[in-house]
Amino acid sequence: MTVALNIDDALLEEALALGNQTPPDALVEIALKEYIQRRKRLKLIELFGTIEYDPDYNYKTQRR
């Protein structure tokens, strides 16, 4: 999919420098992948403390 983006030149230059001069299209793809990974991790973090567990559960019995 081709999309025209209006990206701040300073941000793009800094990202290109950090990415060892990765082509801009590859840089945007990397940024999107990292954004998606971060959002997925944040959703998982929100689950902490919300899942109930059985206090009588014994994981060692599953190993036998």
PDBQT receptor file of N, H, CA, C and O in Angstrom, charges set to zero:
ATOM      1  N   MET A   1       0.843  -1.169   0.000  1.00  0.00    +0.000 N 
ATOM      2  CA  MET A   1       0.000   0.000   0.000  1.00  0.00    +0.000 C 
ATOM      3  C   MET A   1       0.893   1.238   0.000  1.00  0.00    +0.000 C 
ATOM      4  O   MET A   1       1.830   1.328   0.793  1.00  0.00    +0.000 OA
ATOM      5  N   THR A   2       0.616   2.158  -0.855  1.00  0.00    +0.000 N 
ATOM      6  H   THR A   2      -0.146   2.085  -1.499  1.00  0.00    +0.000 HD
ATOM      7  CA  THR A   2       1.374   3.397  -0.921  1.00  0.00    +0.000 C 
ATOM      8  C   THR A   2       0.582   4.503  -0.252  1.00  0.00    +0.000 C 
ATOM      9  O   THR A   2      -0.593   4.717  -0.548  1.00  0.00    +0.000 OA
ATOM     10  N   VAL A   3       1.260   5.212   0.673  1.00  0.00    +0.000 N 
ATOM     11  H   VAL A   3       2.215   5.038   0.913  1.00  0.00    +0.000 HD
ATOM     12  CA  VAL A   3       0.615   6.282   1.418  1.00  0.00    +0.000 C 
ATOM     13  C   VAL A   3       1.563   7.470   1.467  1.00  0.00    +0.000 C 
ATOM     14  O   VAL A   3       2.753   7.310   1.740  1.00  0.00    +0.000 OA
ATOM     15  N   ALA A   4       1.044   8.646   1.207  1.00  0.00    +0.000 N 
ATOM     16  H   ALA A   4       0.077   8.776   0.986  1.00  0.00    +0.000 HD
ATOM     17  CA  ALA A   4       1.848   9.864   1.334  1.00  0.00    +0.000 C 
ATOM     18  C   ALA A   4       1.779  10.326   2.788  1.00  0.00    +0.000 C 
ATOM     19  O   ALA A   4       0.693  10.485   3.346  1.00  0.00    +0.000 OA
ATOM     20  N   LEU A   5       2.938  10.538   3.392  1.00  0.00    +0.000 N 
ATOM     21  H   LEU A   5       3.820  10.409   2.939  1.00  0.00    +0.000 HD
ATOM     22  CA  LEU A   5       2.997  10.947   4.796  1.00  0.00    +0.000 C 
ATOM     23  C   LEU A   5       3.673  12.298   4.921  1.00  0.00    +0.000 C 
ATOM     24  O   LEU A   5       4.637  12.593   4.214  1.00  0.00    +0.000 OA
ATOM     25  N   ASN A   6       3.164  13.107   5.821  1.00  0.00    +0.000 N 
ATOM     26  H   ASN A   6       2.381  12.868   6.395  1.00  0.00    +0.000 HD
ATOM     27  CA  ASN A   6       3.785  14.384   6.128  1.00  0.00    +0.000 C 
ATOM     28  C   ASN A   6       4.512  14.223   7.458  1.00  0.00    +0.000 C 
ATOM     29  O   ASN A   6       3.900  14.346   8.519  1.00  0.00    +0.000 OA
ATOM     30  N   ILE A   7       5.811  13.949   7.408  1.00  0.00    +0.000 N 
ATOM     31  H   ILE A   7       6.308  13.849   6.546  1.00  0.00    +0.000 HD
ATOM     32  CA  ILE A   7       6.612  13.660   8.603  1.00  0.00    +0.000 C 
ATOM     33  C   ILE A   7       7.561  14.819   8.858  1.00  0.00    +0.000 C 
ATOM     34  O   ILE A   7       8.174  15.351   7.932  1.00  0.00    +0.000 OA
ATOM     35  N   ASP A   8       7.674  15.203  10.117  1.00  0.00    +0.000 N 
ATOM     36  H   ASP A   8       7.176  14.770  10.869  1.00  0.00    +0.000 HD
ATOM     37  CA  ASP A   8       8.584  16.276  10.518  1.00  0.00    +0.000 C 
ATOM     38  C   ASP A   8       9.999  15.922  10.057  1.00  0.00    +0.000 C 
ATOM     39  O   ASP A   8      10.496  14.834  10.349  1.00  0.00    +0.000 OA
ATOM     40  N   ASP A   9      10.639  16.832   9.345  1.00  0.00    +0.000 N 
ATOM     41  H   ASP A   9      10.235  17.715   9.107  1.00  0.00    +0.000 HD
ATOM     42  CA  ASP A   9      11.976  16.583   8.791  1.00  0.00    +0.000 C 
ATOM     43  C   ASP A   9      13.004  16.286   9.875  1.00  0.00    +0.000 C 
ATOM     44  O   ASP A   9      13.861  15.420   9.699  1.00  0.00    +0.000 OA
ATOM     45  N   ALA A  10      12.923  16.998  10.991  1.00  0.00    +0.000 N 
ATOM     46  H   ALA A  10      12.227  17.702  11.134  1.00  0.00    +0.000 HD
ATOM     47  CA  ALA A  10      13.890  16.780  12.075  1.00  0.00    +0.000 C 
ATOM     48  C   ALA A  10      13.739  15.371  12.644  1.00  0.00    +0.000 C 
ATOM     49  O   ALA A  10      14.729  14.691  12.911  1.00  0.00    +0.000 OA
ATOM     50  N   LEU A  11      12.494  14.943  12.826  1.00  0.00    +0.000 N 
ATOM     51  H   LEU A  11      11.690  15.495  12.609  1.00  0.00    +0.000 HD
ATOM     52  CA  LEU A  11      12.261  13.586  13.341  1.00  0.00    +0.000 C 
ATOM     53  C   LEU A  11      12.765  12.533  12.367  1.00  0.00    +0.000 C 
ATOM     54  O   LEU A  11      13.380  11.543  12.763  1.00  0.00    +0.000 OA
ATOM     55  N   LEU A  12      12.498  12.757  11.101  1.00  0.00    +0.000 N 
ATOM     56  H   LEU A  12      11.999  13.561  10.778  1.00  0.00    +0.000 HD
ATOM     57  CA  LEU A  12      12.932  11.810  10.087  1.00  0.00    +0.000 C 
ATOM     58  C   LEU A  12      14.454  11.731  10.018  1.00  0.00    +0.000 C 
ATOM     59  O   LEU A  12      15.017  10.640   9.928  1.00  0.00    +0.000 OA
ATOM     60  N   GLU A  13      15.117  12.877  10.059  1.00  0.00    +0.000 N 
ATOM     61  H   GLU A  13      14.660  13.763  10.132  1.00  0.00    +0.000 HD
ATOM     62  CA  GLU A  13      16.582  12.895  10.020  1.00  0.00    +0.000 C 
ATOM     63  C   GLU A  13      17.177  12.181  11.230  1.00  0.00    +0.000 C 
ATOM     64  O   GLU A  13      18.140  11.426  11.097  1.00  0.00    +0.000 OA
ATOM     65  N   GLU A  14      16.602  12.421  12.414  1.00  0.00    +0.000 N 
ATOM     66  H   GLU A  14      15.820  13.034  12.522  1.00  0.00    +0.000 HD
ATOM     67  CA  GLU A  14      17.113  11.758  13.623  1.00  0.00    +0.000 C 
ATOM     68  C   GLU A  14      16.906  10.247  13.542  1.00  0.00    +0.000 C 
ATOM     69  O   GLU A  14      17.795   9.474  13.901  1.00  0.00    +0.000 OA
ATOM     70  N   ALA A  15      15.738   9.834  13.074  1.00  0.00    +0.000 N 
ATOM     71  H   ALA A  15      15.017  10.462  12.783  1.00  0.00    +0.000 HD
ATOM     72  CA  ALA A  15      15.457   8.403  12.940  1.00  0.00    +0.000 C 
ATOM     73  C   ALA A  15      16.370   7.762  11.907  1.00  0.00    +0.000 C 
ATOM     74  O   ALA A  15      16.839   6.641  12.103  1.00  0.00    +0.000 OA
ATOM     75  N   LEU A  16      16.622   8.462  10.814  1.00  0.00    +0.000 N 
ATOM     76  H   LEU A  16      16.241   9.373  10.655  1.00  0.00    +0.000 HD
ATOM     77  CA  LEU A  16      17.521   7.924   9.799  1.00  0.00    +0.000 C 
ATOM     78  C   LEU A  16      18.939   7.779  10.344  1.00  0.00    +0.000 C 
ATOM     79  O   LEU A  16      19.637   6.817  10.024  1.00  0.00    +0.000 OA
ATOM     80  N   ALA A  17      19.356   8.723  11.158  1.00  0.00    +0.000 N 
ATOM     81  H   ALA A  17      18.789   9.504  11.418  1.00  0.00    +0.000 HD
ATOM     82  CA  ALA A  17      20.698   8.649  11.761  1.00  0.00    +0.000 C 
ATOM     83  C   ALA A  17      20.781   7.470  12.739  1.00  0.00    +0.000 C 
ATOM     84  O   ALA A  17      21.775   6.745  12.766  1.00  0.00    +0.000 OA
ATOM     85  N   LEU A  18      19.735   7.291  13.532  1.00  0.00    +0.000 N 
ATOM     86  H   LEU A  18      18.927   7.880  13.511  1.00  0.00    +0.000 HD
ATOM     87  CA  LEU A  18      19.727   6.189  14.500  1.00  0.00    +0.000 C 
ATOM     88  C   LEU A  18      19.616   4.835  13.809  1.00  0.00    +0.000 C 
ATOM     89  O   LEU A  18      20.125   3.833  14.311  1.00  0.00    +0.000 OA
ATOM     90  N   GLY A  19      18.956   4.807  12.667  1.00  0.00    +0.000 N 
ATOM     91  H   GLY A  19      18.543   5.621  12.259  1.00  0.00    +0.000 HD
ATOM     92  CA  GLY A  19      18.754   3.561  11.942  1.00  0.00    +0.000 C 
ATOM     93  C   GLY A  19      19.856   3.270  10.952  1.00  0.00    +0.000 C 
ATOM     94  O   GLY A  19      19.680   2.443  10.057  1.00  0.00    +0.000 OA
ATOM     95  N   ASN A  20      20.993   3.934  11.094  1.00  0.00    +0.000 N 
ATOM     96  H   ASN A  20      21.135   4.605  11.821  1.00  0.00    +0.000 HD
ATOM     97  CA  ASN A  20      22.125   3.733  10.181  1.00  0.00    +0.000 C 
ATOM     98  C   ASN A  20      21.722   3.950   8.731  1.00  0.00    +0.000 C 
ATOM     99  O   ASN A  20      22.053   3.155   7.852  1.00  0.00    +0.000 OA
ATOM    100  N   GLN A  21      20.999   5.045   8.498  1.00  0.00    +0.000 N 
ATOM    101  H   GLN A  21      20.730   5.691   9.212  1.00  0.00    +0.000 HD
ATOM    102  CA  GLN A  21      20.587   5.450   7.154  1.00  0.00    +0.000 C 
ATOM    103  C   GLN A  21      19.693   4.420   6.467  1.00  0.00    +0.000 C 
ATOM    104  O   GLN A  21      19.803   4.195   5.261  1.00  0.00    +0.000 OA
ATOM    105  N   THR A  22      18.815   3.803   7.237  1.00  0.00    +0.000 N 
ATOM    106  H   THR A  22      18.725   3.985   8.216  1.00  0.00    +0.000 HD
ATOM    107  CA  THR A  22      17.811   2.899   6.685  1.00  0.00    +0.000 C 
ATOM    108  C   THR A  22      16.932   3.697   5.723  1.00  0.00    +0.000 C 
ATOM    109  O   THR A  22      16.619   4.851   6.017  1.00  0.00    +0.000 OA
ATOM    110  N   PRO A  23      16.527   3.141   4.605  1.00  0.00    +0.000 N 
ATOM    111  CA  PRO A  23      15.640   3.875   3.695  1.00  0.00    +0.000 C 
ATOM    112  C   PRO A  23      14.363   4.319   4.414  1.00  0.00    +0.000 C 
ATOM    113  O   PRO A  23      13.860   3.591   5.269  1.00  0.00    +0.000 OA
ATOM    114  N   PRO A  24      13.839   5.483   4.088  1.00  0.00    +0.000 N 
ATOM    115  CA  PRO A  24      12.667   6.003   4.802  1.00  0.00    +0.000 C 
ATOM    116  C   PRO A  24      11.471   5.056   4.815  1.00  0.00    +0.000 C 
ATOM    117  O   PRO A  24      10.784   4.971   5.833  1.00  0.00    +0.000 OA
ATOM    118  N   ASP A  25      11.201   4.352   3.738  1.00  0.00    +0.000 N 
ATOM    119  H   ASP A  25      11.759   4.421   2.911  1.00  0.00    +0.000 HD
ATOM    120  CA  ASP A  25      10.055   3.442   3.733  1.00  0.00    +0.000 C 
ATOM    121  C   ASP A  25      10.266   2.277   4.697  1.00  0.00    +0.000 C 
ATOM    122  O   ASP A  25       9.328   1.851   5.370  1.00  0.00    +0.000 OA
ATOM    123  N   ALA A  26      11.483   1.766   4.765  1.00  0.00    +0.000 N 
ATOM    124  H   ALA A  26      12.245   2.113   4.218  1.00  0.00    +0.000 HD
ATOM    125  CA  ALA A  26      11.789   0.687   5.713  1.00  0.00    +0.000 C 
ATOM    126  C   ALA A  26      11.741   1.222   7.145  1.00  0.00    +0.000 C 
ATOM    127  O   ALA A  26      11.315   0.523   8.065  1.00  0.00    +0.000 OA
ATOM    128  N   LEU A  27      12.173   2.446   7.318  1.00  0.00    +0.000 N 
ATOM    129  H   LEU A  27      12.519   3.014   6.572  1.00  0.00    +0.000 HD
ATOM    130  CA  LEU A  27      12.162   3.070   8.643  1.00  0.00    +0.000 C 
ATOM    131  C   LEU A  27      10.734   3.205   9.165  1.00  0.00    +0.000 C 
ATOM    132  O   LEU A  27      10.477   2.935  10.338  1.00  0.00    +0.000 OA
ATOM    133  N   VAL A  28       9.810   3.617   8.311  1.00  0.00    +0.000 N 
ATOM    134  H   VAL A  28      10.018   3.836   7.358  1.00  0.00    +0.000 HD
ATOM    135  CA  VAL A  28       8.410   3.748   8.716  1.00  0.00    +0.000 C 
ATOM    136  C   VAL A  28       7.839   2.377   9.054  1.00  0.00    +0.000 C 
ATOM    137  O   VAL A  28       7.072   2.254  10.010  1.00  0.00    +0.000 OA
ATOM    138  N   GLU A  29       8.191   1.351   8.297  1.00  0.00    +0.000 N 
ATOM    139  H   GLU A  29       8.814   1.451   7.521  1.00  0.00    +0.000 HD
ATOM    140  CA  GLU A  29       7.710   0.001   8.570  1.00  0.00    +0.000 C 
ATOM    141  C   GLU A  29       8.234  -0.495   9.920  1.00  0.00    +0.000 C 
ATOM    142  O   GLU A  29       7.486  -1.098  10.690  1.00  0.00    +0.000 OA
ATOM    143  N   ILE A  30       9.492  -0.250  10.206  1.00  0.00    +0.000 N 
ATOM    144  H   ILE A  30      10.100   0.240   9.580  1.00  0.00    +0.000 HD
ATOM    145  CA  ILE A  30      10.076  -0.637  11.497  1.00  0.00    +0.000 C 
ATOM    146  C   ILE A  30       9.362   0.087  12.629  1.00  0.00    +0.000 C 
ATOM    147  O   ILE A  30       9.035  -0.515  13.652  1.00  0.00    +0.000 OA
ATOM    148  N   ALA A  31       9.122   1.379  12.441  1.00  0.00    +0.000 N 
ATOM    149  H   ALA A  31       9.388   1.867  11.610  1.00  0.00    +0.000 HD
ATOM    150  CA  ALA A  31       8.449   2.175  13.471  1.00  0.00    +0.000 C 
ATOM    151  C   ALA A  31       7.040   1.656  13.732  1.00  0.00    +0.000 C 
ATOM    152  O   ALA A  31       6.607   1.596  14.882  1.00  0.00    +0.000 OA
ATOM    153  N   LEU A  32       6.326   1.283  12.686  1.00  0.00    +0.000 N 
ATOM    154  H   LEU A  32       6.678   1.332  11.751  1.00  0.00    +0.000 HD
ATOM    155  CA  LEU A  32       4.979   0.739  12.858  1.00  0.00    +0.000 C 
ATOM    156  C   LEU A  32       5.007  -0.593  13.601  1.00  0.00    +0.000 C 
ATOM    157  O   LEU A  32       4.159  -0.838  14.460  1.00  0.00    +0.000 OA
ATOM    158  N   LYS A  33       5.966  -1.452  13.284  1.00  0.00    +0.000 N 
ATOM    159  H   LYS A  33       6.655  -1.253  12.586  1.00  0.00    +0.000 HD
ATOM    160  CA  LYS A  33       6.085  -2.736  13.977  1.00  0.00    +0.000 C 
ATOM    161  C   LYS A  33       6.372  -2.520  15.459  1.00  0.00    +0.000 C 
ATOM    162  O   LYS A  33       5.779  -3.181  16.312  1.00  0.00    +0.000 OA
ATOM    163  N   GLU A  34       7.281  -1.592  15.768  1.00  0.00    +0.000 N 
ATOM    164  H   GLU A  34       7.763  -1.054  15.075  1.00  0.00    +0.000 HD
ATOM    165  CA  GLU A  34       7.603  -1.311  17.164  1.00  0.00    +0.000 C 
ATOM    166  C   GLU A  34       6.408  -0.708  17.894  1.00  0.00    +0.000 C 
ATOM    167  O   GLU A  34       6.178  -1.015  19.064  1.00  0.00    +0.000 OA
ATOM    168  N   TYR A  35       5.649   0.141  17.219  1.00  0.00    +0.000 N 
ATOM    169  H   TYR A  35       5.835   0.390  16.269  1.00  0.00    +0.000 HD
ATOM    170  CA  TYR A  35       4.453   0.736  17.798  1.00  0.00    +0.000 C 
ATOM    171  C   TYR A  35       3.430  -0.343  18.138  1.00  0.00    +0.000 C 
ATOM    172  O   TYR A  35       2.847  -0.333  19.222  1.00  0.00    +0.000 OA
ATOM    173  N   ILE A  36       3.213  -1.272  17.210  1.00  0.00    +0.000 N 
ATOM    174  H   ILE A  36       3.686  -1.280  16.329  1.00  0.00    +0.000 HD
ATOM    175  CA  ILE A  36       2.253  -2.357  17.431  1.00  0.00    +0.000 C 
ATOM    176  C   ILE A  36       2.700  -3.241  18.586  1.00  0.00    +0.000 C 
ATOM    177  O   ILE A  36       1.884  -3.608  19.432  1.00  0.00    +0.000 OA
ATOM    178  N   GLN A  37       3.983  -3.588  18.637  1.00  0.00    +0.000 N 
ATOM    179  H   GLN A  37       4.646  -3.290  17.950  1.00  0.00    +0.000 HD
ATOM    180  CA  GLN A  37       4.503  -4.421  19.732  1.00  0.00    +0.000 C 
ATOM    181  C   GLN A  37       4.301  -3.729  21.075  1.00  0.00    +0.000 C 
ATOM    182  O   GLN A  37       3.903  -4.360  22.054  1.00  0.00    +0.000 OA
ATOM    183  N   ARG A  38       4.575  -2.442  21.115  1.00  0.00    +0.000 N 
ATOM    184  H   ARG A  38       4.898  -1.929  20.320  1.00  0.00    +0.000 HD
ATOM    185  CA  ARG A  38       4.427  -1.690  22.368  1.00  0.00    +0.000 C 
ATOM    186  C   ARG A  38       2.974  -1.667  22.816  1.00  0.00    +0.000 C 
ATOM    187  O   ARG A  38       2.690  -1.873  23.996  1.00  0.00    +0.000 OA
ATOM    188  N   ARG A  39       2.060  -1.424  21.904  1.00  0.00    +0.000 N 
ATOM    189  H   ARG A  39       2.291  -1.256  20.946  1.00  0.00    +0.000 HD
ATOM    190  CA  ARG A  39       0.638  -1.381  22.256  1.00  0.00    +0.000 C 
ATOM    191  C   ARG A  39       0.144  -2.742  22.741  1.00  0.00    +0.000 C 
ATOM    192  O   ARG A  39      -0.672  -2.810  23.660  1.00  0.00    +0.000 OA
ATOM    193  N   LYS A  40       0.624  -3.815  22.139  1.00  0.00    +0.000 N 
ATOM    194  H   LYS A  40       1.287  -3.760  21.392  1.00  0.00    +0.000 HD
ATOM    195  CA  LYS A  40       0.242  -5.158  22.584  1.00  0.00    +0.000 C 
ATOM    196  C   LYS A  40       0.764  -5.426  23.993  1.00  0.00    +0.000 C 
ATOM    197  O   LYS A  40       0.061  -6.007  24.820  1.00  0.00    +0.000 OA
ATOM    198  N   ARG A  41       2.001  -5.003  24.264  1.00  0.00    +0.000 N 
ATOM    199  H   ARG A  41       2.572  -4.531  23.593  1.00  0.00    +0.000 HD
ATOM    200  CA  ARG A  41       2.556  -5.180  25.611  1.00  0.00    +0.000 C 
ATOM    201  C   ARG A  41       1.749  -4.391  26.626  1.00  0.00    +0.000 C 
ATOM    202  O   ARG A  41       1.482  -4.892  27.719  1.00  0.00    +0.000 OA
ATOM    203  N   LEU A  42       1.354  -3.168  26.293  1.00  0.00    +0.000 N 
ATOM    204  H   LEU A  42       1.570  -2.761  25.405  1.00  0.00    +0.000 HD
ATOM    205  CA  LEU A  42       0.566  -2.356  27.215  1.00  0.00    +0.000 C 
ATOM    206  C   LEU A  42      -0.780  -3.014  27.519  1.00  0.00    +0.000 C 
ATOM    207  O   LEU A  42      -1.259  -2.949  28.651  1.00  0.00    +0.000 OA
ATOM    208  N   LYS A  43      -1.390  -3.646  26.518  1.00  0.00    +0.000 N 
ATOM    209  H   LYS A  43      -1.001  -3.699  25.598  1.00  0.00    +0.000 HD
ATOM    210  CA  LYS A  43      -2.650  -4.349  26.754  1.00  0.00    +0.000 C 
ATOM    211  C   LYS A  43      -2.447  -5.524  27.699  1.00  0.00    +0.000 C 
ATOM    212  O   LYS A  43      -3.295  -5.791  28.551  1.00  0.00    +0.000 OA
ATOM    213  N   LEU A  44      -1.327  -6.229  27.553  1.00  0.00    +0.000 N 
ATOM    214  H   LEU A  44      -0.638  -6.012  26.862  1.00  0.00    +0.000 HD
ATOM    215  CA  LEU A  44      -1.035  -7.341  28.460  1.00  0.00    +0.000 C 
ATOM    216  C   LEU A  44      -0.809  -6.855  29.883  1.00  0.00    +0.000 C 
ATOM    217  O   LEU A  44      -1.256  -7.489  30.840  1.00  0.00    +0.000 OA
ATOM    218  N   ILE A  45      -0.120  -5.738  30.021  1.00  0.00    +0.000 N 
ATOM    219  H   ILE A  45       0.242  -5.224  29.244  1.00  0.00    +0.000 HD
ATOM    220  CA  ILE A  45       0.145  -5.186  31.349  1.00  0.00    +0.000 C 
ATOM    221  C   ILE A  45      -1.155  -4.830  32.046  1.00  0.00    +0.000 C 
ATOM    222  O   ILE A  45      -1.268  -4.978  33.263  1.00  0.00    +0.000 OA
ATOM    223  N   GLU A  46      -2.146  -4.359  31.280  1.00  0.00    +0.000 N 
ATOM    224  H   GLU A  46      -2.054  -4.239  30.292  1.00  0.00    +0.000 HD
ATOM    225  CA  GLU A  46      -3.439  -4.014  31.864  1.00  0.00    +0.000 C 
ATOM    226  C   GLU A  46      -4.133  -5.234  32.469  1.00  0.00    +0.000 C 
ATOM    227  O   GLU A  46      -4.984  -5.079  33.344  1.00  0.00    +0.000 OA
ATOM    228  N   LEU A  47      -3.790  -6.439  32.024  1.00  0.00    +0.000 N 
ATOM    229  H   LEU A  47      -3.099  -6.566  31.313  1.00  0.00    +0.000 HD
ATOM    230  CA  LEU A  47      -4.412  -7.656  32.539  1.00  0.00    +0.000 C 
ATOM    231  C   LEU A  47      -3.888  -8.058  33.921  1.00  0.00    +0.000 C 
ATOM    232  O   LEU A  47      -4.553  -8.805  34.638  1.00  0.00    +0.000 OA
ATOM    233  N   PHE A  48      -2.709  -7.573  34.297  1.00  0.00    +0.000 N 
ATOM    234  H   PHE A  48      -2.169  -6.966  33.714  1.00  0.00    +0.000 HD
ATOM    235  CA  PHE A  48      -2.139  -7.957  35.580  1.00  0.00    +0.000 C 
ATOM    236  C   PHE A  48      -3.092  -7.592  36.710  1.00  0.00    +0.000 C 
ATOM    237  O   PHE A  48      -3.555  -6.457  36.817  1.00  0.00    +0.000 OA
ATOM    238  N   GLY A  49      -3.366  -8.571  37.536  1.00  0.00    +0.000 N 
ATOM    239  H   GLY A  49      -2.989  -9.493  37.449  1.00  0.00    +0.000 HD
ATOM    240  CA  GLY A  49      -4.240  -8.357  38.676  1.00  0.00    +0.000 C 
ATOM    241  C   GLY A  49      -5.716  -8.525  38.352  1.00  0.00    +0.000 C 
ATOM    242  O   GLY A  49      -6.552  -8.423  39.249  1.00  0.00    +0.000 OA
ATOM    243  N   THR A  50      -6.056  -8.779  37.102  1.00  0.00    +0.000 N 
ATOM    244  H   THR A  50      -5.377  -8.863  36.373  1.00  0.00    +0.000 HD
ATOM    245  CA  THR A  50      -7.466  -8.918  36.741  1.00  0.00    +0.000 C 
ATOM    246  C   THR A  50      -7.870 -10.365  36.516  1.00  0.00    +0.000 C 
ATOM    247  O   THR A  50      -9.060 -10.671  36.438  1.00  0.00    +0.000 OA
ATOM    248  N   ILE A  51      -6.902 -11.252  36.410  1.00  0.00    +0.000 N 
ATOM    249  H   ILE A  51      -5.935 -11.003  36.473  1.00  0.00    +0.000 HD
ATOM    250  CA  ILE A  51      -7.201 -12.658  36.155  1.00  0.00    +0.000 C 
ATOM    251  C   ILE A  51      -7.179 -13.410  37.485  1.00  0.00    +0.000 C 
ATOM    252  O   ILE A  51      -6.191 -13.382  38.218  1.00  0.00    +0.000 OA
ATOM    253  N   GLU A  52      -8.280 -14.074  37.773  1.00  0.00    +0.000 N 
ATOM    254  H   GLU A  52      -9.083 -14.096  37.178  1.00  0.00    +0.000 HD
ATOM    255  CA  GLU A  52      -8.364 -14.835  39.017  1.00  0.00    +0.000 C 
ATOM    256  C   GLU A  52      -7.688 -16.186  38.836  1.00  0.00    +0.000 C 
ATOM    257  O   GLU A  52      -7.705 -16.758  37.746  1.00  0.00    +0.000 OA
ATOM    258  N   TYR A  53      -7.110 -16.679  39.883  1.00  0.00    +0.000 N 
ATOM    259  H   TYR A  53      -7.097 -16.215  40.768  1.00  0.00    +0.000 HD
ATOM    260  CA  TYR A  53      -6.468 -17.985  39.842  1.00  0.00    +0.000 C 
ATOM    261  C   TYR A  53      -6.957 -18.823  41.012  1.00  0.00    +0.000 C 
ATOM    262  O   TYR A  53      -7.448 -18.298  42.012  1.00  0.00    +0.000 OA
ATOM    263  N   ASP A  54      -6.815 -20.111  40.873  1.00  0.00    +0.000 N 
ATOM    264  H   ASP A  54      -6.415 -20.537  40.061  1.00  0.00    +0.000 HD
ATOM    265  CA  ASP A  54      -7.241 -21.043  41.909  1.00  0.00    +0.000 C 
ATOM    266  C   ASP A  54      -6.113 -21.188  42.923  1.00  0.00    +0.000 C 
ATOM    267  O   ASP A  54      -5.044 -21.688  42.571  1.00  0.00    +0.000 OA
ATOM    268  N   PRO A  55      -6.312 -20.771  44.156  1.00  0.00    +0.000 N 
ATOM    269  CA  PRO A  55      -5.246 -20.862  45.161  1.00  0.00    +0.000 C 
ATOM    270  C   PRO A  55      -4.866 -22.307  45.493  1.00  0.00    +0.000 C 
ATOM    271  O   PRO A  55      -3.781 -22.556  46.020  1.00  0.00    +0.000 OA
ATOM    272  N   ASP A  56      -5.747 -23.256  45.191  1.00  0.00    +0.000 N 
ATOM    273  H   ASP A  56      -6.628 -23.054  44.763  1.00  0.00    +0.000 HD
ATOM    274  CA  ASP A  56      -5.463 -24.666  45.465  1.00  0.00    +0.000 C 
ATOM    275  C   ASP A  56      -4.765 -25.364  44.310  1.00  0.00    +0.000 C 
ATOM    276  O   ASP A  56      -4.441 -26.547  44.410  1.00  0.00    +0.000 OA
ATOM    277  N   TYR A  57      -4.530 -24.655  43.220  1.00  0.00    +0.000 N 
ATOM    278  H   TYR A  57      -4.793 -23.694  43.138  1.00  0.00    +0.000 HD
ATOM    279  CA  TYR A  57      -3.886 -25.242  42.048  1.00  0.00    +0.000 C 
ATOM    280  C   TYR A  57      -2.453 -25.629  42.385  1.00  0.00    +0.000 C 
ATOM    281  O   TYR A  57      -1.709 -24.847  42.976  1.00  0.00    +0.000 OA
ATOM    282  N   ASN A  58      -2.078 -26.844  42.003  1.00  0.00    +0.000 N 
ATOM    283  H   ASN A  58      -2.683 -27.479  41.522  1.00  0.00    +0.000 HD
ATOM    284  CA  ASN A  58      -0.732 -27.336  42.266  1.00  0.00    +0.000 C 
ATOM    285  C   ASN A  58      -0.089 -27.677  40.926  1.00  0.00    +0.000 C 
ATOM    286  O   ASN A  58      -0.415 -28.701  40.326  1.00  0.00    +0.000 OA
ATOM    287  N   TYR A  59       0.795 -26.854  40.467  1.00  0.00    +0.000 N 
ATOM    288  H   TYR A  59       1.060 -26.023  40.955  1.00  0.00    +0.000 HD
ATOM    289  CA  TYR A  59       1.426 -27.060  39.158  1.00  0.00    +0.000 C 
ATOM    290  C   TYR A  59       2.276 -28.329  39.119  1.00  0.00    +0.000 C 
ATOM    291  O   TYR A  59       2.499 -28.888  38.045  1.00  0.00    +0.000 OA
ATOM    292  N   LYS A  60       2.745 -28.781  40.261  1.00  0.00    +0.000 N 
ATOM    293  H   LYS A  60       2.563 -28.326  41.133  1.00  0.00    +0.000 HD
ATOM    294  CA  LYS A  60       3.593 -29.967  40.274  1.00  0.00    +0.000 C 
ATOM    295  C   LYS A  60       2.819 -31.232  39.909  1.00  0.00    +0.000 C 
ATOM    296  O   LYS A  60       3.402 -32.181  39.385  1.00  0.00    +0.000 OA
ATOM    297  N   THR A  61       1.531 -31.253  40.176  1.00  0.00    +0.000 N 
ATOM    298  H   THR A  61       1.058 -30.482  40.602  1.00  0.00    +0.000 HD
ATOM    299  CA  THR A  61       0.751 -32.440  39.808  1.00  0.00    +0.000 C 
ATOM    300  C   THR A  61       0.632 -32.548  38.302  1.00  0.00    +0.000 C 
ATOM    301  O   THR A  61       0.476 -33.656  37.787  1.00  0.00    +0.000 OA
ATOM    302  N   GLN A  62       0.700 -31.458  37.582  1.00  0.00    +0.000 N 
ATOM    303  H   GLN A  62       0.827 -30.558  37.999  1.00  0.00    +0.000 HD
ATOM    304  CA  GLN A  62       0.634 -31.475  36.122  1.00  0.00    +0.000 C 
ATOM    305  C   GLN A  62       1.901 -32.063  35.512  1.00  0.00    +0.000 C 
ATOM    306  O   GLN A  62       1.876 -32.548  34.381  1.00  0.00    +0.000 OA
ATOM    307  N   ARG A  63       2.990 -32.024  36.239  1.00  0.00    +0.000 N 
ATOM    308  H   ARG A  63       3.011 -31.631  37.158  1.00  0.00    +0.000 HD
ATOM    309  CA  ARG A  63       4.272 -32.530  35.728  1.00  0.00    +0.000 C 
ATOM    310  C   ARG A  63       4.383 -34.040  35.791  1.00  0.00    +0.000 C 
ATOM    311  O   ARG A  63       5.236 -34.621  35.120  1.00  0.00    +0.000 OA
ATOM    312  N   ARG A  64       3.540 -34.691  36.584  1.00  0.00    +0.000 N 
ATOM    313  H   ARG A  64       2.847 -34.220  37.129  1.00  0.00    +0.000 HD
ATOM    314  CA  ARG A  64       3.638 -36.148  36.749  1.00  0.00    +0.000 C 
ATOM    315  C   ARG A  64       3.017 -36.888  35.624  1.00  0.00    +0.000 C 
ATOM    316  O   ARG A  64       3.019 -38.119  35.619  1.00  0.00    +0.000 OA
TER     317      ARG A  64
